[in-house]
Amino acid sequence: MYHFKIYNMKKKISFVFLCCLAFCAAGLAQVKFNGLETNMSNIYRLSDAKTRSISPENFDGAKGKGGMATTGTGKNAARDLGQGWKLSPSVVIKSKTSFTVAEIDGPGAIQHIWMTPTGNWRNSILRFYWDGETTPSVEAPVGDFFCMGWGQYSPLQSLAVCVNPGSAFNCYWPMPFRKKCRITMENIDEKDMVLYYQVDYILTDVPNDAAYFHAQYRRTNPLPYKENYVLLDSIKGKGQYVGTYLAWGVHNNGWWGEGEIKFYMDGDTDWPTICGTGTEDYFCGSYDFDTRKKNAAGVTESDYTEFCTPYSGLAQVIRGDGHYNMAQRFGLYRWHITDPIRFEKSLKVTIQALGWRDGGRYLPLQDDIASTVFWYQAEPHGVFPKLPEKDHLEVN
């Protein structure tokens, strides 16, 4: 009898447990997909997220309001066709003025940005503001934000940024916001510029643990002797570092990339938690990015080899023309998408510029280094360093 009661009790417990599992499974099945983490493995899932897009053909992304322009930069070309025939494909941003590219009420997330700006890419400054903040979370010249810091087109294919033929800039960093998103472009040039653009986004619920996207530009030319180049400092709060773009101009002969990148995290002072082994190593290359092969005469030659991968690349090598444009210049990117560098309280990032002296000794370099770094963090963020003046942005 005693064993029979225990057996019945076990059956009841098992039944209750199975019911709980079924209830939980049913509950999970009812959780709606917010559309934020779309990829090939879940593209089939339905969502209540609302897809919208802002462009010169629909300045505020309103539903059913695209292509209604009756004037714009295409008015003359469409004069025989009228409304609905590409009357407003672009905008003109006057010299010394700012233009609001997008202003969106949330909650939601930017999913893709495409643009192709004319003029000097260092003289067009992108800024992003989240949830009504007064200082930008993103501030960078448009060329450097899209990994084209030298003002010259070079193809780039990666998961986060693509630059396609015709200088088509594409950004795929997800950018959630809760109340408001505002994107501006400032033209600091002496000439007007033309901007074609499209900002694709969704309106949807944003999870509580979603951090805000940040990007910051810096440049030092020349780097003072024996000083480390600072990519980022004074970051306070919780977040993760997700990417580095460098436009590196070499002032010396020889190899320039022996320097180590260092991440000082959560109170590190003299010594970092993460220390790299060399510049090309951090950008996931090796041995000076060189490929050795024999030429038609059978002589072995060694040369820089451009490459692009989903997470890292040496996308641009400007070798100089032997006349006025003598300097060697490089464009490198490294995305920490599968390996974000997470910090709880603080973050500082530096990189060394090192070449070689005679006798196998390191040579501290005084190169031209410009960086745009990308991270997510909980707001508020600290005030960015003042963006360099126009003359100090110039590629020369």
C-alpha positions in Angstrom: 0.0 0.0 0.0 2.8 2.4 0.9 4.6 1.7 -2.4 1.3 2.2 -4.3 0.9 5.7 -2.7 4.5 6.7 -3.6 3.9 5.5 -7.2 0.7 7.5 -7.5 2.4 10.6 -6.1 5.3 10.2 -8.6 2.7 9.9 -11.4 1.0 13.1 -10.3 4.3 15.0 -10.0 5.3 13.8 -13.5 1.9 14.9 -14.9 2.2 18.3 -13.3 5.7 18.7 -14.5 4.7 17.8 -18.1 1.8 20.2 -17.9 4.1 23.0 -16.8 6.4 22.2 -19.7 3.5 22.3 -22.1 2.3 25.6 -20.6 5.7 27.1 -20.9 6.2 25.9 -24.5 2.8 27.3 -25.4 3.7 30.6 -23.8 7.0 30.8 -25.6 5.2 30.0 -28.9 3.0 33.0 -28.3 6.0 35.5 -27.9 5.9 37.7 -30.9 9.0 38.2 -33.1 9.9 41.9 -33.1 11.8 41.7 -36.4 15.1 43.0 -34.9 17.3 39.9 -35.2 16.5 38.9 -38.8 18.9 36.4 -40.5 18.7 33.5 -42.9 17.7 31.1 -40.1 14.6 33.1 -39.1 13.7 35.1 -42.2 10.5 33.1 -42.6 9.0 34.3 -39.2 6.1 36.8 -39.3 6.3 40.0 -37.2 4.2 43.0 -36.4 7.2 45.3 -37.0 6.4 48.0 -39.5 8.9 48.6 -42.3 9.6 52.2 -43.4 12.1 54.0 -45.5 13.3 57.6 -45.7 14.7 59.1 -48.9 14.4 62.3 -50.9 11.2 60.7 -52.3 9.7 60.4 -48.8 11.4 62.7 -46.3 9.6 61.4 -43.2 9.0 57.8 -44.2 5.2 58.1 -43.9 3.1 55.2 -45.1 1.8 55.7 -48.7 3.6 59.0 -49.2 6.5 58.0 -51.4 7.1 59.4 -54.8 4.6 62.3 -54.4 7.1 65.1 -55.0 6.2 67.8 -57.5 9.6 69.5 -57.5 13.2 68.4 -56.7 16.6 67.7 -58.3 14.9 65.6 -61.0 12.3 68.1 -62.0 13.9 69.0 -65.3 14.6 65.4 -66.3 11.0 64.5 -65.5 9.4 67.6 -67.2 7.7 65.5 -69.8 6.5 62.9 -67.3 5.3 64.7 -64.2 4.5 63.6 -60.7 5.6 60.1 -59.8 8.6 60.0 -62.2 11.7 60.5 -60.1 11.3 64.2 -59.4 13.2 64.1 -56.1 16.0 61.5 -56.1 18.5 63.6 -54.2 19.1 66.7 -52.2 21.5 69.6 -52.5 23.2 70.5 -49.2 24.5 74.1 -49.4 28.0 75.1 -48.3 28.3 75.6 -44.5 24.8 74.2 -43.7 23.4 71.1 -42.1 20.6 68.9 -43.5 18.4 66.5 -41.5 18.7 63.2 -43.3 16.2 61.4 -41.1 14.0 62.1 -38.0 12.1 59.1 -36.7 9.8 58.6 -33.7 10.4 55.3 -32.0 10.6 52.7 -30.8 12.4 51.1 -33.7 15.7 50.4 -35.3 17.7 51.4 -38.3 18.5 48.3 -40.4 20.3 49.7 -43.4 21.7 53.0 -44.7 22.6 53.6 -48.3 24.1 56.9 -49.6 26.4 58.3 -52.3 27.6 61.8 -51.5 29.4 64.0 -53.9 32.3 66.3 -53.2 35.0 65.8 -50.5 34.0 63.0 -48.2 36.0 64.4 -45.3 34.0 67.6 -45.5 30.6 66.0 -45.1 30.0 65.2 -41.4 27.5 62.5 -40.3 25.9 62.8 -36.8 23.3 60.5 -35.1 21.3 61.5 -32.1 19.3 59.0 -30.0 16.2 59.7 -27.9 16.5 63.5 -28.0 20.1 63.7 -26.8 21.9 67.0 -27.4 25.4 65.6 -28.2 25.8 63.1 -31.0 26.4 59.4 -30.4 27.8 59.2 -33.9 30.1 61.9 -35.4 32.4 61.2 -38.3 33.2 62.3 -41.9 31.0 60.3 -44.2 33.9 58.7 -46.0 35.5 57.5 -42.8 32.2 56.2 -41.4 31.9 54.0 -44.5 35.6 53.0 -44.5 36.7 55.3 -47.3 38.9 57.7 -45.4 41.2 58.7 -48.2 38.5 60.2 -50.4 39.0 57.6 -53.1 36.6 54.7 -54.0 37.8 51.2 -53.3 35.5 48.1 -53.3 34.8 46.8 -49.8 32.6 43.8 -48.9 31.9 43.0 -45.3 29.0 42.2 -43.0 28.8 45.6 -41.5 29.8 47.9 -44.3 29.8 47.5 -48.1 31.2 50.0 -50.6 30.0 49.1 -54.1 31.0 50.3 -57.6 30.2 54.0 -58.2 31.0 54.9 -54.6 27.8 53.4 -53.1 28.1 53.5 -49.3 26.1 50.8 -47.4 25.9 50.4 -43.6 24.3 47.3 -41.9 25.0 48.1 -38.3 21.7 47.6 -36.4 20.8 50.8 -34.5 17.9 50.4 -32.1 16.3 53.4 -30.4 13.4 53.9 -28.0 12.0 57.4 -28.4 13.6 59.2 -31.3 16.3 59.0 -34.0 17.8 62.0 -35.8 20.5 61.9 -38.4 22.1 65.0 -39.9 24.8 65.7 -42.5 26.8 68.9 -42.2 28.5 70.3 -45.3 31.6 72.2 -44.1 33.0 72.5 -47.7 33.2 75.8 -49.7 31.0 74.2 -52.3 27.5 72.7 -52.3 27.2 69.0 -52.4 24.6 66.5 -53.7 23.4 63.6 -51.5 21.5 60.6 -52.7 20.4 58.5 -49.7 18.0 55.9 -48.2 17.5 55.0 -44.5 15.6 51.7 -44.0 14.2 51.1 -40.6 11.5 49.3 -38.7 9.1 50.5 -36.0 8.9 47.8 -33.3 9.4 47.0 -29.6 13.0 47.3 -28.5 14.3 44.9 -25.7 15.3 46.4 -22.4 18.9 45.2 -22.8 19.4 46.9 -26.2 22.3 49.3 -26.2 22.8 52.3 -28.4 25.1 52.5 -31.5 28.1 54.9 -31.3 30.9 55.9 -33.7 33.7 58.3 -33.2 36.3 59.8 -35.5 39.8 61.0 -34.6 42.9 62.0 -36.5 46.5 62.7 -35.5 49.0 63.9 -38.2 51.8 63.4 -37.4 51.7 61.1 -34.4 54.2 62.5 -31.8 57.3 60.4 -31.4 56.9 57.5 -29.0 53.3 58.3 -28.4 50.5 55.7 -28.7 47.6 56.7 -31.0 44.4 56.9 -28.9 41.4 55.4 -30.7 39.0 55.8 -27.8 39.1 56.9 -24.2 36.9 58.3 -21.4 34.1 55.7 -22.2 32.0 55.2 -19.1 29.2 52.7 -18.6 28.4 49.2 -19.9 28.7 48.1 -23.5 30.7 46.4 -26.1 33.3 47.5 -28.7 32.4 46.2 -32.1 34.7 47.7 -34.8 37.7 49.7 -35.9 38.5 51.4 -39.2 41.9 53.0 -39.8 43.0 55.3 -42.6 46.8 55.0 -42.1 49.2 57.2 -44.0 52.9 56.2 -43.8 55.6 58.8 -43.6 58.6 56.4 -43.5 60.0 53.8 -45.8 59.6 50.2 -44.8 57.0 48.2 -42.9 54.8 50.2 -40.6 52.6 47.8 -38.8 54.5 46.2 -35.8 52.5 48.2 -33.3 50.2 46.6 -30.7 46.5 47.4 -30.1 45.6 47.6 -26.4 42.2 47.5 -24.7 42.1 49.0 -21.2 38.9 47.8 -19.6 37.0 48.4 -16.3 39.6 50.3 -14.4 42.8 49.1 -16.1 45.5 51.7 -15.6 49.1 51.0 -16.7 48.5 47.6 -18.3 45.6 46.5 -20.5 43.5 43.4 -20.3 43.8 42.8 -24.0 47.1 43.3 -25.8 47.5 42.5 -29.5 50.7 41.2 -31.2 50.9 43.6 -34.2 48.8 45.8 -36.4 48.3 43.4 -39.3 47.6 40.6 -36.7 44.7 42.6 -35.2 43.3 43.1 -38.7 43.5 39.3 -39.2 46.4 39.3 -41.6 50.0 38.3 -41.2 53.5 39.1 -42.3 52.9 42.6 -43.6 49.9 41.6 -45.7 52.4 40.5 -48.3 52.0 38.0 -51.1 55.2 36.6 -52.7 55.1 35.4 -56.3 57.4 35.2 -59.3 57.1 37.7 -62.1 57.4 36.9 -65.8 61.2 37.0 -65.5 61.1 34.4 -62.7 62.1 36.9 -60.0 60.2 36.6 -56.7 58.3 39.8 -55.9 56.5 40.8 -52.7 53.6 43.2 -52.6 50.7 44.3 -50.4 47.6 42.3 -51.1 44.2 43.8 -50.6 41.5 41.6 -49.2 38.0 41.8 -47.8 36.3 39.3 -45.6 33.0 39.5 -43.6 34.9 40.5 -40.4 38.2 42.1 -41.5 40.2 43.5 -44.4 42.9 45.6 -46.0 40.4 47.1 -48.4 42.5 49.9 -49.8 46.2 50.3 -50.7 47.2 53.6 -52.3 50.8 53.0 -53.6 51.6 56.5 -54.8 52.2 57.7 -58.4 55.8 58.5 -58.2 55.1 62.2 -58.8 53.0 64.5 -56.5 51.0 61.8 -54.8 53.9 60.0 -53.2 52.6 58.7 -49.9 51.5 55.1 -49.3 48.1 55.0 -47.7 46.1 52.1 -46.3 42.4 51.5 -45.3 41.9 48.7 -42.8 38.8 47.4 -41.0 38.1 44.9 -38.2 34.6 44.1 -37.0 34.1 42.4 -33.6 30.7 40.9 -34.6 31.3 37.3 -33.3 33.8 38.5 -30.7 32.6 41.9 -29.2 34.8 43.3 -26.6 32.5 43.7 -23.6 33.1 46.2 -20.8 31.2 46.9 -17.6 32.4 50.3 -16.4 35.0 51.9 -18.7 37.0 51.5 -21.9 40.1 53.0 -23.5 41.7 51.7 -26.7 45.2 52.6 -28.1 47.4 51.4 -30.9 51.2 51.8 -31.5 52.8 52.9 -34.7 56.0 50.9 -35.1 58.4 50.2 -37.9 62.0 48.9 -38.0 65.5 50.5 -37.5 68.8 49.0 -38.5 70.0 46.2 -36.2 66.5 44.7 -35.9 65.2 47.4 -33.6 61.8 48.9 -33.5 61.3 52.4 -34.8 58.5 54.5 -33.3 56.7 56.1 -36.3 55.2 59.5 -36.7 52.5 58.6 -39.2 49.1 60.1 -40.3 46.5 58.1 -38.6 42.7 58.6 -38.7 40.3 56.2 -37.0 36.6 55.6 -36.8 35.6 53.2 -34.0 32.3 51.6 -33.4 30.7 50.5 -30.1 27.4 50.0 -28.3 26.7 51.2 -24.8 24.0 52.2 -22.4 23.3 55.9 -22.4 24.3 58.5 -21.4 27.6 58.7 -23.2 30.4 61.1 -22.6 31.0 64.2 -24.7 33.2 63.4 -27.7 36.5 65.2 -28.3 36.1 68.2 -30.6 36.1 67.2 -34.3 39.2 68.5 -36.0 38.8 71.7 -38.0 38.4 71.5 -41.8 42.1 72.0 -42.5 43.1 69.2 -40.1 40.6 66.8 -41.8 42.1 67.4 -45.2 43.9 64.5 -47.0 47.2 66.0 -48.0 
